[in-house]
């Protein structure tokens, strides 16, 4: 191919003509990026879990001083993040970080001039460090939200920073490092490498799957998965009883009911309301927002704690353990009752919304899964009360988790893969049905405006 024809190709098409030397070099760099991102994500997860566990454990086992200590921790966390958010360099570290990560990913190349050069994302390692600190302050002090979105931004920044250090030669190479880093970060938390790679592709490109980038994302995700297993012995995110591979028509009908009319609307409505509200209050002083949001969060927690004896862990932190308890049948026996499930959903909506609206650094992904799973369980409880019991409640929960993830982030393939990797292939049929229907129904809704779609396949897609 001549030089003139080569210049007319976009970066993804040129990547198909890469030499074996380039492929080997990029592969080696992807491996190194994956190790770095795994280390940063695993460290943040450990710090957040230890800090949050210490705060919540002290609150529960110390009847007299526990509630005061928890309230003080929340308020102190709100004050610290408010002071940090006053500084311009820290503003991108607030919120869930997904839009910032996608913005950096899609605006990374200077096309001006005869010899365009890669323009590396300027924040890079500095923003990754600030995002980690802000997330630790927010969730470690007792705030409510998820870790997945913050580590997506951290991963993207680490990938961009590595590309700068190693002088990546093209847009394709730069974005490959960024995408691989996102996959490694998500795999570290979920323990599901295929899901993580698909998530990175879908969240970045919407309705496109670029197979060469998917291959590098898979490589990075499996590196994080192996390191999780062999170095820190990470446990599966959820454990569930296996279901028979055959489903009744009633169970398929329940899947549709939960996905389209319950979990997806709840998760999507909460995400939409939270993002719009946060944008509305951004004009207020960050310290005031931090203190008011943290104080209001403490009031919600104390009201539920002393009013109905709902322990703080049901509405604070990441909520993964509550969903795990719901699936395993362990934990609070009231998780099977309708009123308790509805109160837990409402309480976490308030605490997560207040955490994010007051400048906290936390994600919407895990809360959306929490709302989906809990609303599915609530629907199972409601049907049981009206004499329509007998169905496996796990189907409601799994369908709710998968459909909520699709509704909020728009990643149907990753949501199906999550169910297959974590819950097992027997739950595949209802997951496919729930995710497919949810994606069609919510196709025109997107919480993340920088998610890219492309109706025309590129050479990389068909190559």
Phi, psi and omega in degrees: 000133182288165183296322181295317179294323180297321182293336181283343180283147174281175187296323180292324178289321177297329182298333179293341181261012182297146176283165177297328177298317179294319181297315179296318181297313180296320179299316179298317179294322178299319178299317181293318178299318181299319179296316179299313182294319177301315180299315181294317182290318179295321178296314180297316179300315181296316180296316180295314182296317180294315181295314181295318179299318180297317181295310183290322180295316179297321181296322185281320186272354180241088188303322185281307186265346183304306180301321178293319179295319179296315178298318179296321179296317179298314182294319178297318177298319178297321178295315182296313181291330175295316177296320178294319183290347174291338181272129183306323184293341184263354186293326177288348179275351178276163179079195183276338174088353184294315180297322179295317180297315180291325176297316177296323183293318186271351177238078186226011186219136178262110185268005183278148177093169181285335182233076185299140181242149179296136177251102186289144178302122189296322184296313176045233188297326181298314179292323177300316180294317180295322178296319178298315180296314181297322179291319178297317178297318184289303185278326180293335179271357177116003179296167183248132179158182183253166179263340189298311181297315176302320181286338173298313178294318178300316179297314179301317181294320179295319177298316178293320178296320177296320179298323179293314182297319184269004177054062177307140191269352185201168175298319179303314182292316179301310183290331176298316178295318180296314183292319177298322179294320177298316180298317179297320180296314182292321178297326179299321183274320185274334185068030182223091188296319180294318176301316182297318180294315178296320179301314181300316180294312185291320183290333180276323188242001176067251186265020177246145169236111180265109194291327178294319177292325177299322180297316178293323178295321177297319179298314180295320182294320181289330175298313179297321180297315180295316179297321176304312185290317191269335183258324183238359177058044182298138180272157175302148183297315180226150174237132185218151177289136182292142180255152175297149183286346180262132181243146176277165177298325179296321180292322175295322178296320177297320178302314179296316181300311182294314186293310190275324189252351183236286190292314182298311178299321181295311182294316181293317179297319178295314180298316180297313182296320182295313181295316181293321180294318180298319179295328181288329184263002183295340182284346180280159181301131183303322181294318178297315179299317181297315182291316180295316180297317180292319178296317178294323176299315179299321180295319178298314181297313182294323180297316179288324182294309182275337181281313183232014179059037175272114183296151186303329182299341179288336184233359178242166180075208186266336176083359181298321182292330178290317177296320178298319178294323178297319181286326184271346182083006178270184177080205183297124181298338182285356177296347177266001182258143187298313185296322181291318179298316180295320178294322178295320178296311180298316181297316180290327174301315181293313184291320178292317178298316179295322179298313182287319182293337181266018175091014179286159177254104180200164186255165178261349186294306181294317175303321179296320176295322177299311181296321179295313180294316182290322178291326174296317177296323178295321177295320177299318179295320180296315180297324178295322181294329182265015175085020180244040180279194179096349178269152181291116181300334180300328179297318179299315184293312182296315178299321179294317179298312183294314183291325178295320178297320178294316183298319185278317188251343179071044182234074185296319180295318179294323180294319177295316179298323178300315180297316182295319183283324186263316184265342177107156184296337180297335179269006181298311183304310178293329178294317178299315180296313182296314183291320180297313180294317180298318181297318180295316183292323185258016186302325183273001181250134177212123179284338183247104187293340183269006176290125189266140172236154181211111182287344183254123180295144176265172179298328181291330181288322184264354182272000000 
